[in-house]
Structure formats: C-alpha cells, structure tokens
C-alpha cells in the first residue's frame, strides 16, 4: 500500500498547464512516502545506483544494472562498480524484489518501454562502451525478468537518450565509439529482420549527450520525437551545457525529414536561465504533456568544465575535489512540464526527494510515476524511491 503525503513539498502539485486558450490546471500530483531499494547482497544498506536501465512490463517496474562506488567515495579515488542486478517492483507495492541478473554488469545505457518489453541499448561495461541491445520482459511463471538479444546498435554507445512509440524505438545522441552518418537511429521490433536505421541527424552541435527524449502529440495532432538539453563540446573543445531542443515529425520520410526548434526549458515567469536538463528523466502524460524530473543546471556544469579545462596539476586536482565534495544546491528540484501544443514550459513545485541525475522515471500502468535512485552528488547515489499519483 502507498501512504500518500500532503506536505508543502509533496502535496498535490498543480500542473499549471495551458490548454489552447487558458491556463487552467487540469491535473495534480500527490507523492507517496519514500521507500528504498533492497539491501546489498552482502547485507549492507543499499546505496543506490546511477544510470540503470528502467521501464515497466506486464505491470512490473524494472531497475536493471547501474553503477556506484561501494568501497570508497569517488572523491577519495574510489573505483566505480558496475552491476547486473535486476530489481522488480510489483503493482501497488513499495517492496522491490530481486528478479534475476543481466548477462553482464552495465550502466549508462539507454532504455525505452515498448509493448513487447523494455528495450535496452548500449552502455558502459567496465568503463568501455558496448553496442549490445536486448529486451527485458517479466516472466510471471518464474517471477523473474528475462533477457532476449536484439540487433546490436551500429557501434558502442552510452549516455544517449531513448524513446519509443508502439514497438518502434529511437536512440538519440550519446557518445559513439566511431563516426556514424547520423546521431539519431530507430529500430522496428515488428520487422521480421529488424536492424537499426538512421534518421536525419540533429541540428547544431554534434555529440549531444545526456539529453531528454520523448514522443508525444504536437500541433495539428502530429506525432513528434522530441530531444531537449544535454551537453556537448563547444568550439574550444570544452563540454558545455545545451538548452536548445528540437522536434521531428515521425510521419516524414526517414531519409528526408527535418527537425525544427522548440522552446528551451524555461518555465513561465522564471527568473533563471533555461534548464539544460542534463541527466534528467521524463514521462509523458495525456496526449500533450511531458513531465521532467531532476537534472543539472547550466551554471553548475559550465563553471566546472571551464575551470577544469584551464587548470593543470595540483590546481586542477583541487578543483576536482571541490566540485565532487560540494552538495549541489542548484540542481533541478522542480517538476517541469512541457505542453507540446503550445510549446511552453511550467514549474510545478518541488519533488520531496533530493534532486537527481541519471536516475529512473517510470510511467506505471496504473498512471502513477515512479522515481527511483540516481545520483544526488558527484559519485554519490541514493537508494530512495517515491511514487507520484496523478489526480484528474
């Protein structure tokens, strides 16, 4: 059973969205009490994982793989550990169960929920990018998650974004291990001999990483693939946050379609710059909205990248330590909502958890939203989870 809280941070968060002509809030959110991932296999308290695969199949939410620093913190030179563990969360429950293991430990891949299961693409295996793609499904008879191989991605890839419509999956951006003709690819699970096919590349800078991607209805009932935020190298070869976003009409021919610019994630009335949504996660709601959770802010990210690029030796190490030891106060705590028809953003109030990057956001079959684990500080994970109940 969920126990719903109604405090200032989690009480019914009004979704101040626009309909076509007026600003009436059509729905709200209530948050459950917090709950945790299970203890580690050695009995120690769970510390959470970063950048796992996630999604839902047959009513069970999955969290698979991911990474953390179990023995020593990153700031003290701790080694990143990759996991193969799979956790499943039954419908209406806050008790995760162990549901098997992946065929190998992996993190930093992309995942998207389809009717057939959760498609998982790429990621890091002991720090090296993989091209492996597979499907995760819930086997009710065995009470386990089953892994099935799918066609490999054209090269090793990690830290991209993924979305799905029906049984067609899209992967956008990320770090590639070789040069490809595009940074947008699609896989049709219904094709008898499925393979990854390129779509027109994203406009602007190349190498867009840790962006947000989703598919939703747009103006004139077009079905659009959206990509927003992330980071990439600038002309000086320094990583820089990206606040722009683009949409692609999926009815266009694959070889000649065009992307067009959309509004940056700057909520109405906000006095802050737009969010780059680095490492943020999202779920769609209804047929015209997407809800976005977590993510770094531009200043926090860009300031550190500029300093690290300009420093050497002891000064650079001091900056690294300073960055990794500081608890971020400016990561996105708000639920952000984007209205795809009006092309506008709104802030909806805070999530009653520490803001995260590289966590999980799962749209449940009952309409609720599961937020699970992720990174709350460089190298520091959280095992905490929470469920948002949408009120209509």
C-alpha positions in Angstrom: 0.0 0.0 0.0 1.1 3.5 -0.7 0.9 6.2 2.1 0.4 9.5 0.4 1.8 12.6 2.0 0.3 16.1 1.7 3.1 18.4 2.9 4.2 21.6 1.2 6.8 19.8 -1.0 4.7 16.8 -1.9 1.1 17.8 -1.5 -0.9 17.9 -4.7 1.3 19.8 -7.1 -0.9 21.6 -9.5 0.1 21.2 -13.1 -0.3 24.7 -14.4 -0.6 23.8 -18.0 -2.1 25.7 -20.8 -5.0 24.3 -22.8 -5.3 26.1 -26.1 -6.5 29.4 -24.8 -6.5 29.5 -21.0 -4.3 28.4 -18.1 -6.5 26.0 -16.2 -4.7 23.3 -14.2 -6.3 20.0 -15.4 -4.5 17.6 -13.0 -2.4 17.4 -9.8 0.2 15.2 -8.2 0.5 13.6 -4.8 3.6 11.9 -3.6 3.9 8.6 -1.6 6.2 8.3 1.4 9.8 7.4 0.4 11.0 3.9 0.2 14.3 2.2 -0.5 16.0 -0.3 -2.8 16.8 -3.6 -1.1 20.0 -4.1 0.9 23.1 -5.1 -1.0 23.8 -8.8 -1.4 26.4 -8.7 1.4 23.8 -7.3 3.8 25.0 -3.7 3.8 22.4 -0.9 3.4 21.5 -0.1 -0.1 23.4 2.9 -1.6 21.6 3.2 -4.9 22.7 3.1 -8.5 23.3 5.6 -11.2 22.3 5.3 -14.9 20.5 1.9 -14.7 18.1 0.6 -17.4 14.5 1.1 -16.4 10.9 0.7 -17.5 7.8 -1.4 -17.0 6.4 -4.7 -18.5 3.3 -6.6 -17.5 2.7 -4.3 -14.5 6.2 -4.7 -13.0 8.6 -1.8 -12.9 12.3 -2.8 -13.5 15.6 -1.3 -12.5 18.5 -3.2 -14.1 22.2 -2.7 -13.9 23.7 0.7 -13.0 26.8 1.8 -11.1 28.1 3.2 -7.8 31.2 3.5 -5.6 30.6 0.8 -2.9 34.1 0.7 -1.2 35.4 4.3 -1.3 33.8 7.6 -2.5 34.7 9.0 -5.9 36.3 12.0 -4.2 38.8 9.6 -2.5 39.6 7.8 -5.6 37.0 5.1 -5.2 36.6 2.7 -8.2 33.2 2.7 -10.0 31.5 -0.7 -9.8 29.1 -1.9 -12.4 26.1 -4.2 -11.6 24.0 -6.8 -13.3 21.3 -7.0 -10.6 17.7 -6.6 -11.7 15.0 -5.3 -9.3 11.3 -5.5 -9.9 8.5 -3.6 -8.2 5.1 -5.2 -8.2 2.0 -3.2 -8.9 0.9 -1.1 -5.9 3.9 -2.1 -3.8 6.9 -0.4 -2.3 8.9 -3.6 -1.8 11.4 -4.2 -4.5 12.2 -7.9 -5.2 15.3 -9.3 -6.8 14.3 -10.5 -10.2 17.5 -12.0 -11.7 20.6 -10.6 -13.3 21.6 -9.2 -16.7 24.0 -11.2 -18.7 26.8 -8.7 -17.8 27.2 -5.7 -15.5 26.4 -2.5 -17.3 25.4 1.2 -16.7 25.0 4.4 -18.7 22.9 2.8 -21.4 19.5 3.9 -22.8 16.1 2.2 -22.3 12.6 2.6 -23.6 9.4 0.8 -22.8 7.5 -0.9 -25.6 4.5 -3.2 -25.8 6.9 -6.2 -26.0 9.1 -5.2 -23.1 11.9 -2.8 -22.2 14.5 -2.2 -25.0 18.0 -1.6 -23.5 20.7 -0.2 -25.7 24.5 0.2 -25.2 26.0 1.4 -22.0 29.4 1.0 -20.3 30.8 -2.4 -19.4 33.7 -1.8 -17.0 34.1 1.6 -18.5 34.1 0.6 -22.1 31.1 1.3 -24.4 29.1 -1.6 -25.8 26.8 -1.8 -28.8 24.7 -4.6 -27.3 20.9 -4.3 -27.4 18.4 -6.5 -25.6 14.8 -6.8 -24.5 13.7 -7.3 -20.8 10.4 -8.9 -20.1 8.6 -10.1 -17.0 8.1 -13.9 -16.8 5.2 -14.3 -14.4 5.6 -18.1 -14.1 9.2 -17.8 -13.0 8.9 -14.5 -11.1 11.9 -13.3 -13.0 13.0 -10.8 -15.7 14.0 -12.5 -18.9 16.7 -11.0 -21.3 16.5 -11.6 -25.0 19.1 -10.4 -27.6 18.1 -7.8 -30.2 20.2 -6.4 -33.1 23.3 -4.6 -31.9 23.5 -0.8 -32.2 25.8 0.2 -35.1 28.7 0.9 -32.7 29.4 1.3 -29.0 27.2 4.0 -27.4 26.4 5.3 -24.0 24.8 8.3 -22.3 22.3 9.0 -25.1 18.5 9.2 -24.8 15.8 6.8 -25.9 12.1 6.9 -26.6 9.5 4.5 -28.1 6.2 4.6 -29.8 4.4 1.2 -30.1 7.2 -1.2 -30.9 9.5 1.3 -32.6 12.4 2.6 -30.6 14.5 5.7 -31.1 18.0 6.4 -29.8 19.3 10.0 -30.0 22.8 11.4 -29.3 25.2 9.9 -26.8 28.9 9.1 -27.0 29.7 6.9 -30.0 32.9 4.7 -30.4 33.1 5.5 -34.1 31.8 8.0 -36.6 28.3 7.3 -37.9 26.2 9.0 -40.6 23.7 10.2 -38.0 23.2 10.6 -34.3 19.5 9.5 -34.5 18.6 5.9 -35.0 15.5 3.7 -35.0 14.7 0.0 -34.6 11.4 -1.5 -35.6 10.6 -4.5 -33.4 7.8 -5.6 -35.7 10.2 -6.0 -38.7 11.0 -9.7 -39.4 14.6 -8.8 -39.9 14.9 -5.8 -37.7 18.0 -3.6 -37.8 18.9 -0.1 -36.7 18.3 2.5 -39.4 19.4 6.2 -39.4 17.1 9.2 -39.3 18.2 12.7 -40.2 20.8 14.0 -37.7 20.1 16.5 -35.0 20.8 20.1 -36.0 23.6 22.1 -34.3 26.5 20.8 -32.3 27.4 17.1 -32.6 27.8 14.7 -29.7 24.7 15.8 -27.7 24.9 13.7 -24.5 22.6 13.0 -21.6 19.7 14.8 -23.2 16.0 14.1 -22.6 14.0 12.4 -25.4 10.3 11.5 -25.6 7.5 11.0 -28.2 4.2 13.0 -27.8 1.5 14.6 -29.9 2.2 18.0 -31.1 0.4 20.8 -33.0 -2.2 19.5 -35.5 -2.1 16.1 -33.9 1.3 15.3 -35.4 3.3 12.6 -33.6 6.7 14.1 -32.8 10.0 12.9 -31.4 11.5 15.5 -29.1 15.1 16.0 -27.9 16.0 18.6 -25.3 19.1 19.7 -23.5 22.2 17.7 -22.6 25.8 18.8 -23.2 28.4 18.7 -26.0 31.8 20.0 -26.8 32.0 23.6 -28.0 34.4 25.2 -30.5 37.1 25.3 -27.8 36.7 21.5 -27.2 35.2 22.1 -23.7 32.0 20.4 -22.6 29.1 22.9 -22.4 25.5 22.6 -21.4 22.8 22.8 -24.1 19.5 24.4 -23.5 18.0 24.1 -27.0 15.6 21.5 -28.1 14.2 20.0 -31.4 11.2 18.1 -32.6 10.8 15.7 -35.5 7.5 14.7 -37.2 7.6 10.9 -37.4 5.3 10.9 -40.4 8.1 12.3 -42.5 10.2 10.1 -44.8 13.1 8.7 -42.9 15.7 9.9 -45.4 14.5 13.4 -46.0 12.7 14.6 -42.8 13.6 17.8 -40.9 14.0 18.8 -37.3 12.6 22.1 -36.1 13.5 24.1 -33.0 11.2 24.2 -29.9 11.2 26.3 -26.7 14.0 25.8 -24.2 13.1 24.5 -20.7 12.4 27.9 -19.1 9.2 27.9 -17.1 6.8 30.8 -17.4 7.7 33.6 -15.0 11.1 32.1 -14.1 13.9 34.4 -13.3 16.6 31.8 -14.0 18.1 30.7 -17.3 16.6 27.8 -19.1 17.5 24.3 -17.8 19.8 22.1 -19.9 18.1 19.0 -18.4 21.5 17.2 -18.2 20.8 13.7 -16.8 17.1 14.5 -16.3 14.3 11.9 -16.8 10.8 12.3 -18.1 7.4 10.7 -18.6 4.6 11.7 -20.9 1.2 12.5 -19.6 -2.1 12.5 -21.5 -1.6 13.4 -25.2 0.0 16.9 -24.9 2.3 17.0 -21.9 5.6 15.6 -20.6 6.8 15.8 -17.0 10.6 16.2 -16.4 12.4 15.4 -13.2 15.9 16.3 -12.0 18.9 17.4 -14.0 21.9 19.7 -13.6 21.7 23.4 -14.0 23.9 25.2 -16.7 25.9 27.3 -14.3 26.9 24.4 -12.1 28.0 22.3 -15.0 29.6 25.0 -17.2 31.6 26.7 -14.4 33.3 23.4 -13.5 34.1 22.5 -17.1 35.7 25.9 -17.8 37.8 25.7 -14.7 38.9 22.1 -15.3 39.9 23.0 -18.9 42.0 26.0 -17.7 43.8 24.3 -14.8 46.6 21.7 -14.5 48.4 19.8 -11.8 47.6 20.5 -8.2 45.2 23.3 -9.1 43.1 21.0 -11.3 43.0 18.3 -8.7 41.9 20.9 -6.1 39.0 21.9 -8.4 38.0 18.3 -8.9 37.9 17.7 -5.1 36.0 20.9 -4.6 33.4 20.0 -7.3 32.9 16.5 -6.1 32.7 17.3 -2.4 30.1 20.1 -2.7 26.5 19.1 -2.2 24.7 20.8 -5.2 22.0 23.3 -4.2 21.0 24.3 -7.7 20.1 21.0 -9.4 16.5 21.0 -10.6 14.2 20.2 -7.7 11.0 21.2 -9.6 8.7 19.1 -11.6 8.8 20.7 -15.0 6.1 20.3 -17.5 6.2 21.0 -21.2 3.0 21.5 -23.2 3.8 20.2 -26.7 0.9 22.0 -28.5 1.6 25.5 -27.1 5.4 25.0 -26.9 5.5 26.3 -23.3 7.1 25.2 -20.0 5.9 25.5 -16.4 7.3 24.8 -13.0 5.0 22.6 -10.8 6.5 22.6 -7.4 9.3 20.5 -5.8 9.7 16.7 -5.6 10.1 15.6 -2.0 13.4 14.0 -2.7 16.9 15.3 -3.3 17.2 16.2 -7.0 19.0 13.6 -9.0 20.7 13.0 -12.3 20.9 9.6 -14.1 18.1 8.1 -12.1 14.9 6.4 -13.3 11.4 7.7 -14.1 8.8 5.1 -14.9 5.3 5.6 -16.1 3.3 2.9 -14.4 0.4 1.0 -15.9 -1.9 2.5 -13.2 -1.0 6.0 -14.4 1.4 6.8 -11.5 5.0 7.8 -11.8 7.9 6.0 -10.1 11.1 8.0 -9.4 13.9 5.7 -8.4 17.5 6.1 -7.2 20.1 8.1 -9.2 23.0 10.4 -8.4 22.5 13.2 -5.8 26.1 14.5 -5.8 29.0 13.6 -8.0 29.8 10.0 -7.2 27.1 9.8 -4.5 23.9 7.7 -5.2 20.6 7.5 -3.3 18.6 4.3 -2.7 15.4 6.3 -2.2 12.3 6.0 -4.4 8.9 7.7 -4.5 5.7 7.4 -6.4 3.7 10.3 -7.8 -0.1 9.8 -8.1 -1.7 11.9 -10.9 -5.1 13.3 -9.9 -7.6 14.1 -12.7 
